[in-house]
Amino acid sequence: MVRWELFHHGADMGVRGAGRSKAEAFEQAATALTGVVTDPATVAPSTVVEFTRQEADDELLLVDWLNALVYEMATRRMLFSRFEVAIEGDTLHAKAWGEAVDVARHQPAVEVKGATFTELQVRRDPDGTWIAQCVVDV
């Protein structure tokens, strides 16, 4: 099961990714992050940005990964729609494909300010599905 979804949390928004592996769950959480701003299907994967992040545990790695994406979205004025994540121990290597924001086409709903520790979880459910989630500040 590979999917992403959003969940409401007060004035902010939760992002959740699910996958057959921790890396897939991180990819789907990143897609959900884009889903807070716009429909990821409207974002062309024309430019790639590479990431390497290292943290002491899976939860901190998820927050760091999502905040790295938020930083790139803000500084490059980009949106991302395709993600490729590899996790080895405490290190994440990733590629994110996207394009520059086109306000008319993407119609961005909100600006994501950052990933938080609220509702932060990286877990493996009894059926083997990995879940990666947290609330993002909007």
DSSP file with accessible surface (Angstrom, degrees, kcal/mol):
  #  RESIDUE AA STRUCTURE BP1 BP2  ACC     N-H-->O    O-->H-N    N-H-->O    O-->H-N    TCO  KAPPA ALPHA  PHI   PSI    X-CA   Y-CA   Z-CA
    1    1 A M              0   0  115      0, 0.0     2,-0.5     0, 0.0     0, 0.0   0.000 360.0 360.0 360.0 114.2    0.0    0.0    0.0
    2    2 A V        +     0   0   57     17,-0.2     2,-0.3    18,-0.1    17,-0.2  -0.988 360.0 126.4-119.5 120.1    1.6    3.2   -1.2
    3    3 A R  E     -A   18   0A  88     15,-2.0    15,-2.8    -2,-0.5     2,-0.3  -0.987  39.9-142.3-162.7 165.3   -0.4    6.4   -0.6
    4    4 A W  E     +A   17   0A  89     -2,-0.3     2,-0.3    13,-0.2    13,-0.2  -0.938  20.2 172.7-131.7 157.5   -0.4    9.9    0.9
    5    5 A E  E     -A   16   0A  69     11,-2.3    11,-2.4    -2,-0.3     2,-0.3  -0.983  24.0-130.0-157.7 161.8   -3.0   11.9    2.7
    6    6 A L  E     -A   15   0A  61     -2,-0.3     2,-0.3     9,-0.2     9,-0.2  -0.847  19.3-167.5-109.8 149.8   -3.6   15.1    4.6
    7    7 A F  E     -A   14   0A  33      7,-1.9     7,-4.4    -2,-0.3     2,-0.2  -0.996  23.7-114.7-138.0 145.2   -5.3   15.3    8.0
    8    8 A H  E     +A   13   0A 159     -2,-0.3     2,-0.2     5,-0.2     5,-0.2  -0.530  29.9 175.3 -78.7 142.6   -6.5   18.4    9.8
    9    9 A H  E >   -A   12   0A  66      3,-1.5     3,-2.3     1,-0.3    -2,-0.0  -0.751  57.8 -71.2-147.4  94.0   -4.9   19.5   13.1
   10   10 A G  T 3  S-     0   0   78      1,-0.3    -1,-0.3    -2,-0.2     0, 0.0  -0.312 111.5 -18.5  56.9-129.0   -6.3   22.8   14.5
   11   11 A A  T 3  S+     0   0   96     -3,-0.1    -1,-0.3     2,-0.1   127,-0.1   0.509 132.4  66.3 -86.0  -5.6   -5.1   25.7   12.3
   12   12 A D  E <  S-A    9   0A  43     -3,-2.3    -3,-1.5   125,-0.1     2,-0.4  -0.303  79.5-116.9-105.1-169.1   -2.3   23.5   10.8
   13   13 A M  E     -AB   8 136A  36    123,-1.8   123,-3.6    -5,-0.2     2,-0.3  -0.991  13.3-138.6-136.7 139.6   -2.3   20.5    8.5
   14   14 A G  E     -AB   7 135A   0     -7,-4.4    -7,-1.9    -2,-0.4     2,-0.4  -0.749  12.1-156.1 -96.7 145.4   -1.0   16.9    9.0
   15   15 A V  E     -AB   6 134A   0    119,-3.1   119,-1.7    -2,-0.3     2,-0.4  -0.967  12.4-177.6-119.7 136.7    0.9   15.0    6.3
   16   16 A R  E     -AB   5 133A  53    -11,-2.4   -11,-2.3    -2,-0.4     2,-0.4  -0.996   6.9-172.0-137.9 132.4    1.0   11.2    6.2
   17   17 A G  E     -AB   4 132A   0    115,-2.8   115,-2.5    -2,-0.4     2,-0.4  -0.951   4.0-168.2-120.5 144.3    2.7    8.8    3.9
   18   18 A A  E     +AB   3 131A   0    -15,-2.8   -15,-2.0    -2,-0.4     2,-0.3  -0.981  18.1 148.5-130.3 143.4    2.3    5.1    3.8
   19   19 A G  E     - B   0 130A   0    111,-2.0   111,-3.1    -2,-0.4   -17,-0.2  -0.978  58.2-100.1-162.4 173.1    4.5    2.6    1.9
   20   20 A R  S    S+     0   0  162     -2,-0.3     2,-0.3   109,-0.2   -18,-0.1   0.613 109.5  28.1 -76.5 -13.5    5.9   -0.9    1.8
   21   21 A S  S  > S-     0   0   46    109,-0.1     4,-2.2     1,-0.1     5,-0.2  -0.929  87.6-108.5-139.3 165.7    9.2    0.5    3.1
   22   22 A K  H  > S+     0   0   45     -2,-0.3     4,-2.3     1,-0.2     5,-0.2   0.914 120.4  54.4 -61.0 -40.5   10.3    3.4    5.3
   23   23 A A  H  > S+     0   0   17      1,-0.2     4,-2.3     2,-0.2    -1,-0.2   0.913 107.5  49.1 -62.0 -42.9   11.7    5.1    2.2
   24   24 A E  H  > S+     0   0   36      2,-0.2     4,-2.5     1,-0.2    -1,-0.2   0.899 109.5  52.4 -63.1 -39.9    8.4    4.8    0.4
   25   25 A A  H  X S+     0   0    1     -4,-2.2     4,-2.3     1,-0.2   107,-0.2   0.909 109.6  49.3 -62.7 -39.1    6.5    6.2    3.4
   26   26 A F  H  X S+     0   0    0     -4,-2.3     4,-1.9     2,-0.2    -2,-0.2   0.894 110.3  51.3 -65.3 -40.1    9.0    9.2    3.4
   27   27 A E  H  X S+     0   0   39     -4,-2.3     4,-1.9     1,-0.2    -2,-0.2   0.926 112.1  46.3 -61.3 -43.7    8.4    9.7   -0.4
   28   28 A Q  H  X S+     0   0   31     -4,-2.5     4,-2.4     2,-0.2    -2,-0.2   0.859 108.5  54.8 -70.6 -34.9    4.6    9.7    0.2
   29   29 A A  H  X S+     0   0    0     -4,-2.3     4,-2.0     2,-0.2    -1,-0.2   0.899 108.3  50.9 -62.8 -37.5    4.9   12.1    3.1
   30   30 A A  H  X S+     0   0    0     -4,-1.9     4,-1.9     2,-0.2    -2,-0.2   0.900 108.3  51.1 -66.5 -39.3    6.8   14.4    0.8
   31   31 A T  H  X S+     0   0   16     -4,-1.9     4,-2.3     1,-0.2    -2,-0.2   0.918 108.7  51.8 -62.7 -40.8    4.0   14.1   -1.8
   32   32 A A  H  X S+     0   0    0     -4,-2.4     4,-1.1     2,-0.2    -2,-0.2   0.888 103.9  58.3 -62.1 -36.7    1.5   15.0    1.0
   33   33 A L  H >X S+     0   0    1     -4,-2.0     3,-0.8     1,-0.2     4,-0.7   0.933 108.5  44.5 -58.8 -45.1    3.7   18.1    1.8
   34   34 A T  H >X S+     0   0    2     -4,-1.9     4,-2.9     1,-0.2     3,-1.2   0.897 105.8  63.4 -63.5 -36.5    3.2   19.2   -1.8
   35   35 A G  H 3< S+     0   0   14     -4,-2.3    -1,-0.2     1,-0.3    -2,-0.2   0.730  93.5  61.6 -61.8 -22.3   -0.5   18.3   -1.5
   36   36 A V  H << S+     0   0   13     -4,-1.1    -1,-0.3    -3,-0.8    -2,-0.2   0.870 115.3  33.1 -67.2 -34.3   -0.9   21.0    1.3
   37   37 A V  H << S-     0   0   11     -3,-1.2    72,-2.8    -4,-0.7     2,-0.3   0.884 132.1 -25.2 -91.0 -45.1    0.1   23.6   -1.3
   38   38 A T  S  < S-     0   0   17     -4,-2.9    -1,-0.3    70,-0.2    69,-0.1  -0.938  80.2 -66.9-158.3 174.7   -1.3   22.3   -4.6
   39   39 A D    >   -     0   0   93     67,-0.3     3,-2.5    -2,-0.3     4,-0.3  -0.652  41.7-145.4 -73.3 115.7   -2.4   19.2   -6.4
   40   40 A P  G >  S+     0   0   13      0, 0.0     3,-1.7     0, 0.0    -1,-0.2   0.792  95.2  69.4 -56.5 -24.7    0.9   17.3   -7.0
   41   41 A A  G 3  S+     0   0   88      1,-0.3    40,-0.1     3,-0.0    -2,-0.0   0.705  93.0  58.3 -67.2 -16.6   -0.5   16.1  -10.3
   42   42 A T  G <  S+     0   0   46     -3,-2.5     2,-0.6    64,-0.1    -1,-0.3   0.491  87.2  91.8 -89.1  -3.8   -0.2   19.6  -11.7
   43   43 A V  S <  S-     0   0    6     -3,-1.7    58,-0.1    -4,-0.3    37,-0.0  -0.837  71.3-141.2 -99.7 118.9    3.6   19.8  -11.0
   44   44 A A        -     0   0   40     -2,-0.6     2,-1.9     1,-0.1     3,-0.4  -0.616  11.3-134.9 -77.5 131.6    5.9   18.8  -13.8
   45   45 A P        +     0   0   68      0, 0.0    54,-0.1     0, 0.0    -1,-0.1  -0.430  61.0 129.8 -84.8  67.6    9.0   16.8  -12.7
   46   46 A S        +     0   0   84     -2,-1.9     2,-0.4    52,-0.6    53,-0.2   0.705  59.5  45.9 -97.6 -21.8   11.4   18.8  -14.9
   47   47 A T  E     -E   98   0B  65     51,-2.6    51,-2.6    -3,-0.4     2,-0.4  -0.979  70.0-148.1-126.5 137.2   14.1   19.8  -12.4
   48   48 A V  E     -E   97   0B  63     -2,-0.4     2,-0.4    49,-0.2    49,-0.2  -0.844   9.2-170.8-108.2 140.3   15.9   17.6   -9.9
   49   49 A V  E     -E   96   0B   7     47,-2.4    47,-2.5    -2,-0.4     2,-0.3  -0.994  15.6-144.3-124.3 134.6   17.3   18.6   -6.5
   50   50 A E  E     -E   95   0B 139     -2,-0.4     2,-0.3    45,-0.2    45,-0.2  -0.791  15.1-169.2-104.6 147.8   19.4   16.1   -4.5
   51   51 A F  E     -E   94   0B  13     43,-2.8    43,-2.6    -2,-0.3     2,-0.4  -0.973  15.1-174.5-133.9 145.1   19.4   15.8   -0.7
   52   52 A T  E     +E   93   0B  88     -2,-0.3     2,-0.3    41,-0.2    41,-0.2  -0.976  17.7 172.0-135.8 124.2   21.4   14.1    2.0
   53   53 A R  E     -E   92   0B  85     39,-2.4    39,-3.3    -2,-0.4     2,-0.4  -0.973  12.7-166.7-131.4 148.0   20.2   14.3    5.6
   54   54 A Q  E     +E   91   0B 119     -2,-0.3     2,-0.3    37,-0.2    37,-0.2  -0.996  15.1 161.0-139.3 128.9   21.5   12.5    8.7
   55   55 A E        -     0   0   65     35,-2.0     6,-0.1    -2,-0.4    -2,-0.0  -0.967  46.7-112.0-144.0 163.4   19.7   12.3   12.1
   56   56 A A  S    S+     0   0   86     -2,-0.3     2,-0.3     4,-0.0    35,-0.1   0.748  95.2  13.8 -70.8 -28.1   19.8   10.2   15.2
   57   57 A D  S  > S-     0   0   70     33,-0.1     4,-2.2     1,-0.1     5,-0.2  -0.937  80.8-100.8-145.9 171.2   16.4    8.5   14.7
   58   58 A D  H  > S+     0   0   41     -2,-0.3     4,-2.2     1,-0.2     5,-0.1   0.856 116.5  52.3 -62.6 -39.7   13.6    8.0   12.1
   59   59 A E  H  > S+     0   0   63      2,-0.2     4,-2.2     1,-0.2    -1,-0.2   0.941 111.7  45.2 -64.9 -46.6   11.3   10.7   13.5
   60   60 A L  H  > S+     0   0   57      1,-0.2     4,-2.7     2,-0.2    -1,-0.2   0.883 111.2  55.0 -63.4 -35.3   14.0   13.4   13.5
   61   61 A L  H  X S+     0   0    1     -4,-2.2     4,-2.6     2,-0.2    -1,-0.2   0.909 107.1  50.2 -64.9 -39.5   15.0   12.3   10.0
   62   62 A L  H  X S+     0   0    0     -4,-2.2     4,-2.7     2,-0.2     5,-0.2   0.949 112.5  45.9 -63.4 -47.5   11.4   12.7    8.7
   63   63 A V  H  X S+     0   0   12     -4,-2.2     4,-2.7     1,-0.2    52,-0.3   0.927 114.3  48.7 -61.6 -43.1   11.2   16.3   10.1
   64   64 A D  H  X S+     0   0   26     -4,-2.7     4,-2.2     2,-0.2    -1,-0.2   0.920 111.9  49.5 -63.4 -43.0   14.6   17.1    8.7
   65   65 A W  H  X S+     0   0    0     -4,-2.6     4,-1.9     2,-0.2    -2,-0.2   0.951 113.8  44.8 -60.7 -50.0   13.7   15.7    5.3
   66   66 A L  H  X S+     0   0    0     -4,-2.7     4,-2.5     1,-0.2    -2,-0.2   0.907 113.1  50.7 -65.8 -38.9   10.4   17.6    5.1
   67   67 A N  H  X S+     0   0   54     -4,-2.7     4,-2.5    -5,-0.2    -1,-0.2   0.858 106.5  55.0 -68.4 -31.7   12.0   20.9    6.4
   68   68 A A  H  X S+     0   0    8     -4,-2.2     4,-2.3    -5,-0.2    -1,-0.2   0.912 109.9  47.4 -64.0 -39.9   14.8   20.5    3.7
   69   69 A L  H  X S+     0   0    1     -4,-1.9     4,-2.9     2,-0.2    -2,-0.2   0.919 110.3  51.5 -65.2 -43.5   12.0   20.3    1.1
   70   70 A V  H  X S+     0   0   14     -4,-2.5     4,-2.3     2,-0.2    -2,-0.2   0.923 110.1  50.5 -58.9 -43.1   10.2   23.4    2.6
   71   71 A Y  H  X S+     0   0  146     -4,-2.5     4,-3.0     1,-0.2     5,-0.3   0.938 112.4  45.6 -60.5 -46.6   13.5   25.3    2.5
   72   72 A E  H  X S+     0   0   32     -4,-2.3     4,-2.3     1,-0.2     6,-0.5   0.890 111.0  53.3 -66.3 -37.3   14.0   24.4   -1.2
   73   73 A M  H  X>S+     0   0   24     -4,-2.9     5,-0.8     1,-0.2     4,-0.6   0.913 115.7  40.5 -61.6 -41.3   10.4   25.2   -2.0
   74   74 A A  H  <5S+     0   0   58     -4,-2.3    -2,-0.2    -5,-0.2    -1,-0.2   0.921 121.1  39.0 -75.4 -45.6   10.9   28.7   -0.4
   75   75 A T  H  <5S+     0   0   76     -4,-3.0    -3,-0.2     1,-0.2    -2,-0.2   0.846 126.7  33.8 -79.4 -33.6   14.3   29.6   -1.7
   76   76 A R  H  <5S-     0   0  126     -4,-2.3    -1,-0.2    -5,-0.3    -2,-0.2   0.478 100.7-129.9 -94.0  -7.7   14.0   28.1   -5.2
   77   77 A R  T  <5 +     0   0  157     -4,-0.6    24,-2.6    -5,-0.2     2,-0.3   0.948  61.6 140.3  53.0  53.2   10.3   29.0   -5.5
   78   78 A M  E   < -F  100   0B  12     -5,-0.8     2,-0.3    -6,-0.5    22,-0.2  -0.842  46.9-149.8-122.1 160.3    9.7   25.4   -6.6
   79   79 A L  E     -F   99   0B   5     20,-2.6    20,-2.0    -2,-0.3     2,-0.4  -0.948  18.1-145.1-123.1 149.7    7.1   22.7   -6.1
   80   80 A F  E     +F   98   0B   0     -2,-0.3    18,-0.3    18,-0.2     3,-0.1  -0.898  24.4 168.6-119.1 146.4    8.0   19.0   -6.2
   81   81 A S  E     +     0   0B  24     16,-2.9     2,-0.4    -2,-0.4    17,-0.2   0.520  65.0  50.8-130.5 -13.6    5.9   16.1   -7.5
   82   82 A R  E     -F   97   0B 118     15,-1.7    15,-3.0   -38,-0.1     2,-0.4  -0.998  60.6-175.7-133.9 136.6    8.2   13.1   -7.7
   83   83 A F  E     -F   96   0B  18     -2,-0.4     2,-0.4    13,-0.2    13,-0.2  -0.977  14.4-169.5-135.2 144.5   10.5   11.7   -5.0
   84   84 A E  E     -F   95   0B  95     11,-2.5    11,-2.2    -2,-0.4     2,-0.4  -0.979  18.7-177.9-133.5 115.4   13.1    9.0   -4.7
   85   85 A V  E     -F   94   0B  12     -2,-0.4     2,-0.4     9,-0.2     9,-0.2  -0.946  13.3-176.3-120.6 137.5   14.3    8.2   -1.2
   86   86 A A  E     -F   93   0B  45      7,-2.9     7,-2.9    -2,-0.4     2,-0.5  -0.998   9.2-164.0-126.9 132.6   16.9    5.7    0.1
   87   87 A I  E     +F   92   0B  35     -2,-0.4     2,-0.5     5,-0.2     5,-0.2  -0.982   9.6 177.6-121.8 122.4   17.5    5.3    3.8
   88   88 A E  E >   -F   91   0B 129      3,-2.8     3,-2.0    -2,-0.5     2,-0.3  -0.961  65.1 -53.6-124.2 108.2   20.7    3.6    5.0
   89   89 A G  T 3  S-     0   0   67     -2,-0.5   -35,-0.0     1,-0.3     0, 0.0  -0.440 123.3 -16.1  63.2-120.1   20.9    3.5    8.8
   90   90 A D  T 3  S+     0   0   72     -2,-0.3   -35,-2.0    -3,-0.1     2,-0.4   0.208 120.4  91.9-101.0  14.7   20.6    7.1   10.0
   91   91 A T  E <   -EF  54  88B  23     -3,-2.0    -3,-2.8   -37,-0.2     2,-0.4  -0.933  55.1-160.7-119.5 133.9   21.2    8.7    6.6
   92   92 A L  E     -EF  53  87B   0    -39,-3.3   -39,-2.4    -2,-0.4     2,-0.4  -0.928   4.0-172.2-109.9 130.7   18.7    9.7    3.9
   93   93 A H  E     +EF  52  86B  75     -7,-2.9    -7,-2.9    -2,-0.4     2,-0.3  -0.992  22.2 165.4-117.1 131.4   19.7   10.2    0.3
   94   94 A A  E     -EF  51  85B   6    -43,-2.6   -43,-2.8    -2,-0.4     2,-0.4  -0.977  31.3-153.3-147.2 157.7   16.9   11.6   -1.9
   95   95 A K  E     -EF  50  84B  74    -11,-2.2   -11,-2.5    -2,-0.3     2,-0.4  -0.990  13.3-166.3-127.4 139.5   16.1   13.2   -5.2
   96   96 A A  E     -EF  49  83B   0    -47,-2.5   -47,-2.4    -2,-0.4     2,-0.4  -0.998   5.2-157.6-127.2 129.5   13.0   15.5   -5.7
   97   97 A W  E     +EF  48  82B  38    -15,-3.0   -16,-2.9    -2,-0.4   -15,-1.7  -0.889  34.0 117.5-107.6 137.7   11.8   16.4   -9.1
   98   98 A G  E     -EF  47  80B   0    -51,-2.6   -51,-2.6    -2,-0.4   -52,-0.6  -0.870  43.8-114.8-167.1-159.1    9.7   19.5   -9.7
   99   99 A E  E     - F   0  79B  24    -20,-2.0   -20,-2.6    -2,-0.3     3,-0.1  -0.947  41.2 -71.8-151.6 169.5    9.4   22.9  -11.3
  100  100 A A  E     - F   0  78B  65     -2,-0.3   -22,-0.3   -22,-0.2     2,-0.2  -0.328  63.4 -91.9 -65.2 147.0    9.1   26.6  -10.6
  101  101 A V        -     0   0   40    -24,-2.6     2,-0.6   -28,-0.1    -1,-0.1  -0.418  35.4-165.8 -63.5 129.6    5.9   27.8   -9.1
  102  102 A D     >> -     0   0   67     -2,-0.2     4,-3.7     1,-0.2     5,-0.5  -0.939   5.0-162.2-115.7 100.4    3.4   28.9  -11.7
  103  103 A V  H  >5S+     0   0   90     -2,-0.6     4,-1.9     1,-0.2    -1,-0.2   0.882  86.9  50.5 -55.8 -41.4    0.8   30.8   -9.7
  104  104 A A  H  45S+     0   0   80      1,-0.2    -1,-0.2     2,-0.2    -3,-0.0   0.904 121.4  32.5 -65.7 -40.0   -1.9   30.6  -12.5
  105  105 A R  H  45S+     0   0  112     -3,-0.3    -2,-0.2     1,-0.1    -1,-0.2   0.897 126.7  37.7 -85.5 -41.0   -1.5   26.8  -13.0
  106  106 A H  H  <5S-     0   0    2     -4,-3.7   -67,-0.3   -68,-0.1    -3,-0.2   0.744  80.7-160.3 -84.8 -24.4   -0.6   25.6   -9.5
  107  107 A Q     << -     0   0  149     -4,-1.9    -4,-0.1    -5,-0.5    -3,-0.1   0.916  20.1-140.6  42.4  63.5   -2.9   28.0   -7.6
  108  108 A P        -     0   0   53      0, 0.0   -70,-0.2     0, 0.0    -1,-0.2  -0.301  15.6-162.6 -59.7 128.8   -1.0   27.6   -4.3
  109  109 A A        -     0   0   78    -72,-2.8     2,-0.3     1,-0.2   -72,-0.1   0.874  64.9 -10.6 -80.9 -42.4   -3.4   27.4   -1.4
  110  110 A V        -     0   0   64    -73,-0.2     2,-0.5   -74,-0.2    -1,-0.2  -0.929  65.9-109.8-148.0 170.5   -1.1   28.1    1.5
  111  111 A E        -     0   0  137     -2,-0.3     2,-0.5    -3,-0.1   -37,-0.0  -0.941  27.9-136.3-107.8 128.9    2.6   28.4    2.3
  112  112 A V        -     0   0    9     -2,-0.5    26,-0.2    26,-0.2     3,-0.1  -0.749  17.6-173.1 -83.5 126.8    4.2   25.7    4.4
  113  113 A K        -     0   0  135     24,-3.3     2,-0.2    -2,-0.5    25,-0.2   0.723  57.5 -46.4 -92.2 -27.2    6.4   27.2    7.1
  114  114 A G  E     -C  137   0A   9     23,-1.1    23,-3.3   -44,-0.0    -1,-0.3  -0.830  51.9 -89.5 167.8 157.8    7.9   24.0    8.4
  115  115 A A  E     -C  136   0A  12    -52,-0.3    21,-0.2    21,-0.2     2,-0.2  -0.613  44.7-160.3 -82.4 145.1    7.5   20.5    9.7
  116  116 A T        -     0   0   37     19,-2.4    19,-0.2    -2,-0.2   -49,-0.0  -0.695  31.4-113.0-120.3 175.9    6.8   20.1   13.5
  117  117 A F  S >  S+     0   0  137     -2,-0.2     3,-1.6    17,-0.1     2,-0.2   0.496  77.9 118.5 -86.3  -3.7    7.1   17.4   16.1
  118  118 A T  T 3  S-     0   0   63      1,-0.3    17,-2.0    17,-0.2    -2,-0.2  -0.472  91.7  -5.5 -68.3 131.5    3.3   17.4   16.6
  119  119 A E  T 3  S+     0   0   90      1,-0.2     2,-0.3    15,-0.2    -1,-0.3   0.697  94.1 170.1  57.5  22.0    1.8   14.0   15.7
  120  120 A L    <   +     0   0   34     -3,-1.6     2,-0.3    14,-0.1    14,-0.2  -0.492   3.6 152.9 -70.4 123.2    5.3   13.0   14.7
  121  121 A Q  E     -D  133   0A  72     12,-2.3    12,-2.7    -2,-0.3     2,-0.4  -0.974  29.6-179.4-151.0 138.9    5.5    9.2   14.0
  122  122 A V  E     +D  132   0A  12     -2,-0.3     2,-0.3    10,-0.2    10,-0.2  -0.963  37.6 145.7-130.2 114.3    7.5    6.8   11.9
  123  123 A R  E     -D  131   0A  90      8,-2.3     8,-2.9    -2,-0.4     2,-0.5  -0.959  48.2-125.7-146.5 164.3    6.2    3.3   12.5
  124  124 A R  E     -D  130   0A 154     -2,-0.3     6,-0.2     6,-0.2     5,-0.1  -0.972  30.3-141.5-115.7 119.0    5.6   -0.1   11.0
  125  125 A D    >   -     0   0   45      4,-3.0     3,-2.7    -2,-0.5     0, 0.0  -0.307  30.3-100.6 -74.0 162.2    2.0   -1.3   11.4
  126  126 A P  T 3  S+     0   0  142      0, 0.0    -1,-0.1     0, 0.0    -2,-0.0   0.792 123.3  59.0 -56.4 -27.0    1.3   -5.0   12.1
  127  127 A D  T 3  S-     0   0  117      2,-0.1     3,-0.1     1,-0.1    -2,-0.0   0.451 122.7-105.8 -81.7   1.7    0.4   -5.5    8.4
  128  128 A G  S <  S+     0   0   20     -3,-2.7     2,-0.3     1,-0.3    -1,-0.1   0.343  74.2 140.5  94.2  -6.2    3.9   -4.4    7.5
  129  129 A T        -     0   0   14     -5,-0.1    -4,-3.0  -111,-0.0     2,-0.4  -0.546  46.1-137.9 -73.7 131.5    2.9   -1.0    6.2
  130  130 A W  E     -BD  19 124A  46   -111,-3.1  -111,-2.0    -2,-0.3     2,-0.4  -0.733  16.7-162.4 -87.7 138.6    5.3    1.9    7.1
  131  131 A I  E     -BD  18 123A   3     -8,-2.9    -8,-2.3    -2,-0.4     2,-0.4  -0.979  10.4-178.9-122.2 133.0    3.7    5.2    8.2
  132  132 A A  E     +BD  17 122A   0   -115,-2.5  -115,-2.8    -2,-0.4     2,-0.3  -0.986  22.6 149.6-131.2 119.7    5.5    8.5    8.3
  133  133 A Q  E     +BD  16 121A   5    -12,-2.7   -12,-2.3    -2,-0.4     2,-0.3  -0.987  13.4 151.4-150.1 157.2    3.6   11.5    9.5
  134  134 A C  E     -B   15   0A   0   -119,-1.7  -119,-3.1    -2,-0.3     2,-0.4  -0.946  43.8 -95.3-168.3 171.6    3.7   14.9   11.3
  135  135 A V  E     -B   14   0A   1    -17,-2.0   -19,-2.4    -2,-0.3     2,-0.4  -0.802  34.2-149.3 -95.4 138.8    1.9   18.2   11.4
  136  136 A V  E     -BC  13 115A   0   -123,-3.6  -123,-1.8    -2,-0.4     2,-0.5  -0.899  16.6-120.5-109.9 142.7    3.2   21.1    9.2
  137  137 A D  E       C   0 114A  62    -23,-3.3   -24,-3.3    -2,-0.4   -23,-1.1  -0.684 360.0 360.0 -80.5 123.6    2.9   24.7   10.2
  138  138 A V              0   0   41     -2,-0.5   -26,-0.2   -26,-0.2  -127,-0.0  -0.845 360.0 360.0-119.6 360.0    1.0   26.7    7.6
